[in-house]
Amino acid sequence: MSDLWAALCLVAVLEGLMLFAMPDAWRRAAEQLHALPNRALRSLGAVVMAGGLLALMLVRS
């Protein structure tokens, strides 16, 4: 369970780093995501989730 909390904290750090380092680029990306239809967002989410799970399996083995 502590690994889950550590992972969530790392996500928060990376998100904050992006907002701190590149606020304009982050805002443009958010606007582009807002313009996408739900189906495209779900597909993108599935690809990112699958990539993350694959990377986690590689790191953990």
N, C-alpha and C positions, 0 to 999 in steps of 0.2 A: 504494500500500500504506500510505503514511503517513496517508492520509485515513481508511482503515479503522481504524487504531489511534486516531486522533483521535476518530472517532465512538464507538468502544468506551469510550474514556476519558470522553467526555461522558455516555454512558449511566451509567457508574459514578458520576459526579458527581451526576447527577439522582436516581439511586436513593438515594445517600447523603443527599442533601438531603431527600428525602421521609422517610427514616427519622429524620433529625435533627429535622426541623420538626414532623412529625406521626406519632409512633410509634404512638399508639393507633388512629388512622384507618388506618394501614398494616396494623396487626395485624388489624383488623376486615375489611379488604378481603381479606387473605390467607385468613382463615377462611371468608369467603364464596366465594372461589375454590376452596378445598378442598372445599366442599360441592357444587360443580357437577359434573355428569357429564363424562366425557372428551370426548364429542361436542360439548358446549357450549364447553368450553375450546378445542378445536381450531377451532371456528367463530370464537370470539373472537380467537384467535391469527391466523387467516387474515385477519380484518377489520383488525386492528391492523397486520399485516404489509403488506397492500395499501395501507392509508392511509399508512404510512411510506414505501413505495416511491413512491406518487403524490406525496407531499410532497417527497421527494428529487428526483424528476424536475422538479417545479416550481421548486425552489430552484436546481437545476443548469442550468436552461435560461435 
